[in-house]
Amino acid sequence: MSDLPPAKEDINAFDQALIMMKAFEDAIESWLDYHKEAVTSFEYLRDEFLSQKNEQQWLDEDDEASKLPNIPDFPSLLK
């Protein structure tokens, strides 16, 4: 990047490269912050999903109807 011509005549190529490297570093830090927030959000969604799933299984286990045997089909001559 130090071979790039400066954007302004009063900034030398080395200083311009330092500015570009700082901007690149800032972009990386920004993406890291974004992905950290995304991980936190997805962990929250996962935890909520599993909580609801586990609660539903608990409710299903306590439901009396779920403990009854299946009722066989009624015999019919139309079959």
C-alpha positions in Angstrom: 0.0 0.0 0.0 2.9 2.3 0.5 3.3 2.3 -3.3 0.0 4.0 -3.8 0.1 7.7 -4.6 -1.2 9.9 -1.8 -4.8 11.1 -2.1 -3.6 14.7 -1.3 -0.4 16.3 -2.3 0.4 17.4 1.2 0.3 13.7 2.6 3.2 11.5 1.7 2.7 7.9 0.6 3.9 6.4 3.9 1.4 8.5 5.9 -1.3 7.6 3.5 -0.5 3.9 4.0 -0.7 4.3 7.8 -4.1 5.9 7.4 -5.3 3.1 5.2 -3.9 0.5 7.7 -5.7 2.2 10.6 -9.0 2.2 8.6 -8.5 -1.5 7.9 -7.9 -2.2 11.6 -11.0 -0.3 12.5 -13.0 -2.3 9.9 -11.8 -5.5 11.4 -12.7 -4.4 15.0 -16.1 -3.3 13.7 -16.8 -6.7 12.2 -15.6 -8.5 15.3 -18.1 -6.4 17.4 -20.9 -7.2 14.9 -20.2 -10.9 15.1 -19.9 -10.9 18.9 -23.4 -9.3 19.0 -24.7 -11.8 16.5 -23.4 -14.7 18.6 -25.1 -13.3 21.7 -28.3 -12.9 19.8 -28.2 -16.4 18.4 -27.4 -17.9 21.8 -30.4 -16.1 23.2 -32.7 -17.4 20.4 -31.3 -20.9 20.9 -31.9 -20.7 24.7 -35.4 -19.5 24.2 -36.2 -22.2 21.7 -34.8 -24.9 23.9 -36.7 -23.6 26.9 -40.0 -23.6 25.0 -39.3 -27.0 23.6 -38.4 -28.5 27.0 -41.4 -26.8 28.6 -43.7 -28.3 25.9 -42.3 -31.8 26.5 -42.8 -31.3 30.2 -46.4 -30.3 29.6 -47.0 -33.2 27.2 -45.6 -35.7 29.7 -48.1 -34.4 32.3 -51.0 -34.5 30.0 -53.3 -37.4 30.9 -54.4 -37.9 27.3 -50.8 -38.4 26.1 -50.6 -41.4 28.5 -53.6 -43.2 27.1 -53.2 -45.9 24.6 -54.1 -45.2 21.0 -57.7 -45.9 20.1 -57.9 -48.4 17.2 -59.8 -47.5 14.1 -63.4 -48.3 14.2 -64.2 -51.4 12.0 -66.1 -50.5 8.9 -67.5 -52.5 5.9 -66.7 -49.6 3.7 -63.0 -50.3 3.7 
